[in-house]
Amino acid sequence: MARATARGGVILTCPSCGAELGPSEPAEGCLTCRGSRAVTIADRALLVLEAADQPLPYWDVRRLMQANGGRSVNETSLKVQLANDKRLCWAGAGTYGLFRHGLVPWARDLSRVGGIYLHASGAELDLVELTFVLRYAGYRFRDLSLRNALWRGVDLGIYRGASASSWYGSRDSVKRQRAAAKAVGLRRGPLFYDIVDRATRQVDSGLRELERRRT
């Protein structure tokens, strides 16, 4: 069987379809591409998300699972699997996707997600800018949720407040790097740096799009 290859670092891609693979996905490639049998609820959800071009709310995942497999899925059991399977990435309340959709792996709340993007920016971002960047990256949340989450998450040590509605990320700070890595269950190293590099590109792309829409 072909092995996945690294793209610009240690982020692997599926040897069959080229999709980016998250840290918890097998290097052999997608469940779909490998033709593997979906044994668990999480496997069935993974197949649905591999076929999707964006994150999906759990009710859509459930609907598609039942349509594809013909078997009923308990809603509570599905929510538990989505929340705990590390192959799946959180994209907002009740919404999940995969690393290939542009999501941060292993971050399960807005404080950590917002913190990673602030860290990746290496700059001061206000609430409007960061809200747009996160939504442009695929996250779904209410407007006030992000502000509250960021102020709750200051103690994580990833970023610092700059004003009532802006925060500052310092990508070059070793202390901030350690805090950011810890927030997603990693250590500083090639994988963490690749994830941050990808987030930096998303920030840059999102801010360019925001500026385009403003002009």
JOZI-V497185 format. One record per residue. RES is the residue in one letter. SS is DSSP state (H for helix, E for strand, C for the rest). D_FIRST is the distance of its C-alpha to the first C-alpha in Angstrom with 1 decimal. Layout:
[[RES | SS | D_FIRST] [RES | SS | D_FIRST]]
This chain:
[[M | C | 0.0] [A | C | 3.8] [R | C | 6.5] [A | C | 9.7] [T | E | 12.6] [A | E | 16.2] [R | C | 18.9] [G | C | 22.3] [G | C | 21.7] [V | C | 19.5] [I | C | 19.0] [L | E | 15.3] [T | E | 14.2] [C | C | 11.6] [P | C | 9.2] [S | C | 10.2] [C | C | 13.9] [G | C | 14.9] [A | C | 16.7] [E | E | 17.8] [L | E | 16.5] [G | C | 19.2] [P | C | 19.5] [S | C | 18.9] [E | C | 15.9] [P | C | 12.5] [A | C | 10.6] [E | C | 7.4] [G | C | 9.8] [C | C | 12.6] [L | H | 13.5] [T | H | 14.4] [C | H | 11.4] [R | H | 9.2] [G | C | 12.2] [S | C | 13.1] [R | C | 16.7] [A | C | 19.2] [V | C | 21.0] [T | C | 23.3] [I | H | 25.6] [A | H | 23.7] [D | H | 20.5] [R | H | 22.6] [A | H | 24.2] [L | H | 20.9] [L | H | 19.9] [V | H | 23.4] [L | H | 23.2] [E | H | 19.8] [A | H | 21.8] [A | C | 24.8] [D | C | 25.9] [Q | C | 28.0] [P | C | 28.8] [L | E | 30.5] [P | E | 33.3] [Y | H | 32.6] [W | H | 34.8] [D | H | 32.7] [V | H | 29.5] [R | H | 31.3] [R | H | 32.7] [L | H | 29.3] [M | H | 27.7] [Q | H | 30.6] [A | H | 30.5] [N | H | 26.8] [G | H | 26.8] [G | C | 30.4] [R | C | 30.9] [S | C | 33.3] [V | C | 32.3] [N | C | 34.9] [E | H | 35.6] [T | H | 36.3] [S | H | 33.1] [L | H | 31.1] [K | H | 33.0] [V | H | 32.3] [Q | H | 28.5] [L | H | 28.5] [A | H | 30.6] [N | H | 28.7] [D | C | 24.9] [K | C | 23.9] [R | C | 21.0] [L | C | 23.9] [C | E | 26.4] [W | E | 30.1] [A | C | 31.8] [G | C | 35.3] [A | C | 37.2] [G | C | 35.3] [T | E | 32.7] [Y | E | 29.0] [G | E | 26.1] [L | C | 22.9] [F | H | 22.4] [R | H | 21.4] [H | H | 24.9] [G | C | 26.5] [L | C | 27.5] [V | C | 28.0] [P | C | 25.8] [W | C | 27.7] [A | C | 31.1] [R | C | 32.9] [D | C | 36.3] [L | H | 38.1] [S | H | 39.5] [R | H | 36.2] [V | H | 34.7] [G | H | 37.9] [G | H | 38.1] [I | H | 34.7] [Y | H | 35.7] [L | H | 39.1] [H | H | 37.7] [A | H | 35.3] [S | H | 38.3] [G | C | 40.3] [A | C | 43.4] [E | E | 45.9] [L | E | 44.9] [D | E | 47.2] [L | H | 46.5] [V | H | 46.4] [E | H | 43.9] [L | H | 41.5] [T | H | 41.8] [F | H | 40.9] [V | H | 38.0] [L | H | 36.5] [R | H | 37.0] [Y | H | 35.7] [A | H | 32.5] [G | C | 32.3] [Y | C | 34.3] [R | C | 37.0] [F | C | 40.2] [R | C | 43.9] [D | H | 45.9] [L | H | 47.8] [S | H | 44.8] [L | H | 43.4] [R | H | 46.7] [N | H | 47.3] [A | H | 43.8] [L | H | 44.0] [W | H | 47.4] [R | H | 46.2] [G | H | 43.2] [V | H | 45.3] [D | H | 45.4] [L | H | 41.6] [G | C | 42.6] [I | C | 40.0] [Y | E | 42.7] [R | E | 46.5] [G | E | 48.9] [A | E | 50.7] [S | E | 53.0] [A | C | 53.4] [S | C | 50.7] [S | E | 48.6] [W | E | 46.4] [Y | E | 45.2] [G | E | 41.9] [S | C | 41.8] [R | C | 38.4] [D | C | 39.6] [S | C | 41.2] [V | H | 39.3] [K | H | 41.0] [R | H | 39.7] [Q | H | 36.2] [R | H | 36.2] [A | H | 37.6] [A | H | 35.1] [A | H | 32.2] [K | H | 33.8] [A | H | 34.3] [V | C | 30.6] [G | C | 29.7] [L | C | 28.5] [R | C | 30.1] [R | C | 30.9] [G | C | 28.0] [P | H | 25.4] [L | H | 23.8] [F | H | 27.3] [Y | H | 28.4] [D | H | 25.6] [I | H | 26.5] [V | H | 30.1] [D | H | 29.5] [R | H | 27.9] [A | H | 30.8] [T | H | 33.2] [R | H | 32.0] [Q | H | 32.5] [V | H | 35.9] [D | H | 36.9] [S | H | 35.7] [G | H | 37.5] [L | H | 40.7] [R | H | 40.7] [E | H | 40.4] [L | H | 43.2] [E | H | 45.4] [R | H | 44.9] [R | H | 45.9] [R | H | 48.9] [T | C | 50.3]]
